[in-house]
Amino acid sequence: MLSFFSYNNFQNKGIDSFSKTAFTKLVLTKSADTIDLKFDSFFNKFESDRSFQLSRIQFPLKVISITEDGRHIKFMKKSEWTYTNFVKIKNIELNKSSRTKSEMDVKLSITDTGVQVVYHFQIKNGKWWLCGITDMSD
């Protein structure tokens, strides 16, 4: 069964995604400074602006769910997307790593929940786009 982490999924894990005590930690890894700065600007807006987030997702979006039963792939339509405000998720840790000069992964983990989701971003036509998601949550 495919599980994409939106507000409802976080609630199912007992997580209050709209807690005022939420904190975000973005851990930077080694990559080109210019790419980091441009990606960081993009991601700050992507994680907090509903309209911008929707405008920078490549649909249909490939979503891979890795479970004990194996690997499941779904292609999500624009109408299926649920806005995720990363800033307001309690006990979140975001780790950024570059795969190439034009590809960046952001791994979202939530302390003591088993939630682990990797968001795959790519530069296309000079702009960053969300191009895929891999859900490795328990």
C-alpha positions in Angstrom: 0.0 0.0 0.0 1.4 3.4 -1.0 1.7 5.9 1.8 2.5 9.5 1.0 3.2 11.7 4.0 0.7 14.6 4.1 -1.1 16.1 7.1 -3.3 13.0 7.5 -0.4 10.6 7.4 1.4 12.5 10.1 -1.7 12.5 12.2 -2.0 8.7 11.8 1.5 8.4 13.3 0.5 10.5 16.3 2.3 13.5 15.1 0.8 17.0 15.3 2.1 18.7 12.2 0.7 22.0 13.2 2.4 22.2 16.6 3.7 25.6 17.6 6.6 23.9 19.2 7.8 22.5 15.9 11.4 22.9 14.9 13.2 22.3 11.6 16.9 21.3 11.3 18.4 21.3 7.9 21.8 19.6 7.8 24.0 20.7 4.9 26.3 18.3 3.2 29.3 18.9 0.9 28.3 20.3 -2.5 28.9 23.3 -4.6 28.3 26.6 -2.7 26.3 28.2 -5.5 24.1 25.2 -5.9 23.5 25.1 -2.2 22.6 28.7 -2.0 20.2 28.5 -4.9 18.7 25.3 -3.6 18.3 26.6 -0.1 16.4 29.7 -1.4 14.2 27.5 -3.5 13.6 25.0 -0.7 12.7 27.7 1.9 10.0 28.9 -0.4 9.0 25.4 -1.4 8.5 24.2 2.2 6.4 27.1 3.3 4.4 28.4 0.3 1.4 26.3 -0.8 1.1 27.8 -4.3 4.8 27.7 -5.0 5.1 24.1 -3.9 2.4 23.0 -6.3 3.9 25.0 -9.1 7.3 23.3 -8.7 6.3 19.6 -8.8 6.7 17.6 -12.0 3.5 15.7 -12.5 2.8 12.8 -12.7 5.1 12.5 -9.7 6.9 9.2 -9.2 6.4 8.0 -5.7 8.2 4.8 -4.5 7.1 3.1 -1.3 9.6 0.6 0.1 7.9 -1.8 2.6 8.5 -5.3 3.9 6.3 -6.5 1.0 8.7 -5.0 -1.5 8.9 -1.9 -3.7 5.7 -0.2 -4.9 5.6 2.5 -7.5 2.8 5.0 -8.1 2.5 8.0 -10.3 0.7 10.8 -8.4 -1.5 13.2 -10.3 -1.7 16.9 -9.5 -5.2 16.4 -8.1 -3.8 13.9 -5.6 -1.1 16.2 -4.1 -1.6 17.4 -0.5 0.4 20.4 0.6 3.0 19.6 3.2 4.3 22.4 5.4 7.6 21.1 6.5 8.2 24.1 8.8 5.3 23.2 11.1 6.1 19.4 11.6 7.1 18.6 15.1 10.5 16.9 15.7 11.5 17.0 12.0 15.0 16.6 10.7 15.8 17.5 7.1 19.1 16.3 5.6 20.2 17.6 2.3 22.6 15.8 0.0 23.6 16.5 -3.6 23.7 13.6 -6.1 25.0 15.7 -9.0 25.3 19.4 -9.7 21.7 19.4 -10.9 20.2 16.9 -8.4 19.5 17.2 -4.7 17.8 14.9 -2.2 16.2 16.0 1.0 15.6 13.3 3.5 12.8 14.0 6.0 12.9 12.0 9.3 10.7 12.5 12.3 12.2 11.5 15.7 10.9 8.3 17.2 8.3 7.6 14.5 9.9 5.5 11.8 9.1 8.2 9.2 11.8 8.5 6.6 10.9 10.1 3.2 13.4 11.2 0.6 12.3 14.1 -1.8 14.2 14.1 -5.1 14.8 17.5 -6.7 16.3 18.3 -10.1 17.2 21.5 -12.0 15.2 21.7 -15.2 15.3 24.8 -17.4 17.2 26.7 -14.7 14.6 26.0 -11.9 14.5 23.4 -9.1 11.6 20.8 -9.4 10.4 18.0 -7.1 10.7 15.0 -9.5 10.2 12.0 -7.2 9.6 10.7 -3.6 10.9 7.6 -1.9 9.1 6.6 1.2 11.1 4.2 3.4 9.0 4.6 6.6 8.2 1.8 9.0 
